[in-house]
Amino acid sequence: MSENNNGYFDQEPTRIDFRADFDQDVNGVRHGQQNNGQSGQSAQQNFGQPGFTQPGANQQSPRPWAQQNFYAPNQAQPVQQKPRSKKRIVGIAAAVVAALALQGGLIFAGVQALNGGFERQIESQQQYVPGNTQLGEQQYTAPTKKQSKGVAIIDTTGPSGGGSGTGMVITSDGQILTNYHVVKGSDHIRVTIASTGKSYSATLLGRDAVSDVAVLKIDAEGLDTVTMNGDGVSVGEEVTTVGNASGGGKLVASPGEVSAVGQRINVGDQTGGSQQTLLGMIRTTTAAVPGDSGGPTFNKKNEVIGVTSAAASDNGESTESTSFVIPINYALDLAKQIVNKQASGTIKIGPRAQLGVMVRDASDGYNTVGALVAQASGPAADAGIQSGDIIVGVNGKKVSSASALTQILEQYGPEQKIEVQVLTNSGSHQSEQGETRMSDFTQKSYTVTLGVSDVN
């Protein structure tokens, strides 16, 4: 299969259709569809036409993938085969926590303000939890030269920490495809080309948070690109995941095979919030770990067949290697829309809005819910929001947690004005039971003009 000079297909590959698999509702629950309209079209870049059959613009379309979350790597534990038990799937961007240890959790602002990851329930309502950083030496190898070509290591920093992940060079002038959860919430992104060791500051061209796809841009020319294959995959086909495993700064390969295609996954956060239905994922037996998010899954010809996005284990101990991959055709279709500035209900183009707060869940030590401001700067500070305030609403929408605030802010752009409702402390801090009394708080509303993230 040939490629053009920018790394995209210049010939349309054989098309495949996973709709029959989509009709297999593994949880017995069917969800509604969204309109995937496009607007804001500008000069078109010459992208190839992906072969994976997905609904196009202005069609009724389920958005197959959702935002991912990540956890810090667990301690390595030996592989033990166990009966199937409850699991949950998580995104696999490695956390490099720099600040703010919380009781019961940590804020990972470099990738996503947490607490509370996403649970994905599949096949007999199994629940998946984060995988180990190591699943046995036999499952890991050094990638070949061909597998390292065009792969990028991504490091991010934010107001309360940082994160690591993987990306793929898709054009010779420096466009990088990755998962959005790898860079979400970050102020600075650094991309290192694995094959050369050269490092670049990156900007975020755009993202589809629902599909967990983002495109970055670095100032470079003449880069090697990954080789992609949009002809589809078959169950039993040999594959290899390559990524920045555990955020270690070097590439690691994990072999496996395709175990299923067209996977339907139900996603909901741990706080009991709304669920999303994800469709079309490729399931493999590769042992992907935190840090592999956004990286390539190769076929046996070292062609990229998908974007590694999630992994599974059983309460921190691996019972089987299970990874989930976004088909490369669909990811490239979104990348094409992003680069061509074709905004839609889920695709956001250009600068990301910045409120200027570092937050954590207020539920711990307070008899209320919301996003507790640990630090305020920029637009938030200018408007009057201070450290110790609890953000409980934005434009009348309830903020129940730090992650809820992040998700609400995704709906707004730079320079937009929003009303932020807060509880501000006006008295003593602790009750006899150790909780901050809500009688010490008064509710205020601040008008904030959102700024622009440094990433953009």
N, C-alpha and C positions, 0 to 999 in steps of 0.2 A: 504494500500500500504506500503510495507516494505522499509526500508532504510538500507544502509550499515553503518559501524561505522563512516564513514566520513561525513555522511549526504546526500549523493546522492542516487538515486534509485539503488537498486541492481536487480530490475526486470524492464523490459521494459513495460511502461504503454501502454494503448490503444492509438493508433495513430489517430490523427485527421488531417484534411486537409482543410485549409482555402482558397485554391486556387480559389474556386468559388467566395468567397468574394473579393479576390484580383482583379478579373475581373470586379468588379463593380467600375468603375472609377468615383468617386463622383464629381470630378471637370471637367470631360470630357477631361482630358489631360493625355496622356500616356508618360511615361519616359523610357529611355533606361535602360539596365541592366549592371551590372558589373561582372567581373570574380572574383570568390572567391577562387582562388588557395591557396594552403598552401605550406609552405616550412619550413626548419629548424626543423624538427621533432626530438624530443629527447625521453628520457624514458617516457613511458606512465603511467599516474596515472589512477587508477581504478575508472573511472567515470561511472555513469549510462547512459543509452541511452535515451535522451529526446524523448518524443512522438510527440511533435509538428512538423509537416512536414515542413521542410525548406530545401532548396538546400544545398547539402554538398560540400565538397572540389572539386575544379576543375570543378565545374558546372557553367553555366551562372546563376547569381543570383542577384536579386535586394537586396540592403542592406537596410533592412526595417526601420532602425531608424537613426537619425542624432544627432549631438552634440546639447545639450540643453544649454539654457542660463538662467539666473535667475535675479530677481529683488528684491530690498529690500522690506520687507513687507509694504503694504499700511496701512493706518489707518483703524480700524475696522468700518464697516458701516452696518446698518441693512439690512436684506434680503428684497428685493422688487421684486416682479414678474413683468417683463417688456416684451414687445414684443421683438422678436428676432432682433438683430442689429449686426453691424459689430464687430467682436471679433478677437483676435489672441491668439494662444496657446503658452505658454512658459514653459521651464523647471522650476522645483520648488526646487532648492537648495536655502536655505535662505542666504541672504547676511549679513555679520557682518562687516560693513565697518569700517576700522580703519584709513584711510587716504585718502587724495586727493579728495576733493569735486570739481566737474567740473561744469561749466555752462552747463546746459542741460543734465547732466549725471554724473555718478561716475565710477571710475575704480574699478572693483571688481577682483583684480588680484588673490585673493585666490581661485577663481573658474574659472573665465575667464576674460581676459582683454576685456573690452567693451569700446566703446558705441555700441548700436545696438544689440537687441536680435533677436531671430529667430521668424518669423511669420509662422504659420501653417494654411493654408486655407483648410477648409473641408466643405462639405455639402452646396451647393449653394454659394460657395466662401465666407463663413463666416470667419471673422478674430477674433482671440482670443487675449486677453490681460491678464496681470498677475492677479491672484486671490487675494482676501483679506486674511489677516491673520486670520480673524474670519468670519464665514458665518452664525452665529447663534448658540447659545449654544446647541440647540436641536440636532445639527448635530455632536456633539463631545461627546465622552465618554472616560473613562479610559480603556486601553486595558486589556484583561484578562491575567491571568498568562500564558496561552498557547500562546497567541498572542505576549507576550513579550519575550518568549523563542527564543533565537538565533537572536534577533534584536540588531543592533549596532547603536550608535549615532556617527556621524563623524563630526569632527571639523578640519578645515584647516587654515593654515596661509600662506601668500605670501608676496612679497615685498611691496605691497600697501594695504593689508587688509587681510580678511579671509572669510571663508564661513562655512556653516553647512549643513548637509544632514543626510541621513540614510543609513544603509547597512544591509546585512543579513549574518550571519555566515553559511557558506555552508560546512565547514569541521571542525572537532573537533580540528585540529591543527592550526586553525586560518586563514583560507582563507575567505575573506569577499567580497561578491558580491555587487556592487553598480552601479550607473550611472557614466559615465566618467566626465560629467559636474560638478559633486560634487567635484572632486579632481583636475580638469584640472587647470594648471597654479600654483598650490600650491607648496610651498617648504617643508612644514611639514604637516603631517597628523596624527591626534590623533583619536583613536577609543576607545569608551567606551562601554562595554557590558552592555546593559540596565538592565538586570536581576540581575547583581552582582555589578554594579558600578565600576568595575575595568577598568582602562584606560591603553592603550598601544600605543606606537609609531608604525606607520604602514608604510610599503613600498608598492610601486606600482609594482605588478608583470607584468602587461600588460594591454592593453586597445584596444578597437575598437571604435575610435572616431566617425565613421560614424554611428554605431549602438548604441552609447552612453552607452557602457558597460565597466566596469573596474573590475579588481580583485585586492584586497589589501591583504597583509599578515601581521599578527601580531605574535609575539613570545609567543605562548600560547599552552597549551595542555588541553585536557579534556573538551573543551567547548561544551555547548549545541548548537545544530544546528536547523535551522528552518525545519519544515516538509513541503515537497513540493508535489504537485499533478500535474502530467502532463497529466491528462486525458482530459483536455480541459474544456471549460466553455460554458454555454448556455445563451442566452439572457433571462433576468429576474432572473437569479441566484443571490442570496444574496451574497454580498461581503463586506469586511471591509478593509479600508486602515489604516495602522498604521505607524506612523513616528514621527520624531523630529520636530513637527510642529513649524514653525516660528523660528527654531533654539533655542528653549527654553531649551534644555537639558533634556527633559523628553518626554516620548512617549504619543501620543494622538491617539485615534481611531475615525474613521469616517465611519459609515455604509452607504451602498447604494446597488445598484444592477448593473449587467451587462446590458448595453443598446445597445451594438453592438459589433461585433467581426470582425476581418479582415479589420480594417479601413485603408484606403488609405489617406495619408495626404501629402500635398505639403508644402515644407519648403523653405523659403528664408530669407535672412537677411534684416534688415530694410534699409540698404543702397542701396537696389536694386540689390544685387548681385545674383549669380546663385542660382537656386532652386534645392532641392532634393525631391524625392518622397519616402515617408515612408510607408511601408506596414505592415499589420498584427497586428496593435495595438488593444488592447481591450479597449473599451470605457465603463466607469462606471459612476454612479451618486454619487460617494463618493466625499466629499468636501476636496480634497487634497489641501494643502497650501504650500508656500515656506518652505523648510526644510524637506518635505516628500520625496523628490527625492531619489531614490535608495532603498527605503524601500519596505516592502511587501504589497501586496494586497491579503487578505485571502478569501477563500470560507467559507461557514457556518460550515465546519468541522475544521476550523483553519489551513487549509493547504494553502501554498503559491501557487497562480496561476499566479502571475506576479510581475514585478518590477514597482512600481509607478514612472512615469517619467514626466508627464506634466499635467497641469490643465488649466481651462478656466474661464474667467469672462468677464463682459461687462464694459470696461472703469473703472476698479477698483471696480465696484459694482456687486455683484453676482446676476445673473438672474436665474441661474440654476447651480447645481453642476455637473461639467463635468471633469472627470479625464481620463488620458490615460495611459495604462499599457503595458509594454513589456511582452509577454507571457514567463513564466518561462522556458519553454523548450528551446526556442531560446536563452535566456540569458545564460542558463546553457551550451548549446552547445558552445557558444563563450567562456565561462569560462573554459571549458574543453580544448579548443584549446590554450588559453592563458597559462594555467598552464602547459600544455604539450609542450609549446614553439613552437607551430605551427604557425609561422608568415604567413601573407598573405598580399594582397594589402591594407587591412584596419586594420588588427590586428598587433599591434606593441608590441614586447616583450622586457622586460628588461628596462634599464635606459632610462629616458626621457632626451632629449637634453635641455641644458639651455644656453640662450644667455646672460642673466645677465642684463636685462634692465627692468625698470618700465616705462610704456608708457601710453599715452592717445592720443585721436584723435587730430591731429594738425589743424583741420579745424576751430576750434574756436579761433579767434584772429590772424589767419594767412591766407594769400591768396593762400594757397596750401593745398593739402591733404597728409596724411602720418601718421606715428606714432611718436609723440613728446616724446623724451626721458626726463623723469622727474628725473631719477636716473640711473646711469650706474655703474656696478660692474662686477667682475669676467671676463669672456672672452671678453665681450664688452669693458670694461674699459681697459683691457690689450691691445686690438687692437687699441685703440685710440678714441673710441666713447665716447662722453661727454654729460653731462646734457645740454639740449637745442638743441641738434642735432635733426633733423627730418629724420627718416628712411623712405625712399621712394622706396626702392627696395631690394630684396634678390635674388642673382644669376640671376639678370635680370628680376625677376617677380615683378610687380608693387605692392607696399604696399600702400593701400588707407586709412587704418585705423588701430587702435590698434588691433582690432579683426582679421583683415586680416593678420597682422604680426603673430599673434598666430597660425592661420590656416596654414600659409606657413611653419612655423617652425616645425609643426607636421610631415612634410615629411622627416625630417632629424634626425640623431641619434648623440649621444655623439662622440666626437673626429672627427666628420666630419668638413671639412673646407668649409666655405661659404663666398661669397662676399656680403658685406652689403653696399648698396649705401645710402648715407646720404646727407642732406643739412646742412651745419654747419654755424652758425652765425659768421660773421666776422666784423660786424659794429653795428650801433645803433639799438635799438630794436623797437621803435614805430614810426609809421607814424602819421600825423595829424589826420587821421581817426581812430587811435588806432590799426591799423594792423601792424604787423611786415613786413617791406619791403623785398621782395624776392631778391632785389638787394644787400641786406646785407648778403646774403647767398652764399656760394660757394659749389659746389657738389664735394664730395669725395667718394672714395670707400675703404673699409677696409676689409682685410682678417681676418676672425674670426674663431678660432677653438672652436667649441661648447663644453661646459662642460657638467657635469652630474648633474641633479637635486638632491637636498638633499633628496627628496622623495624616490629615488631609492638607 
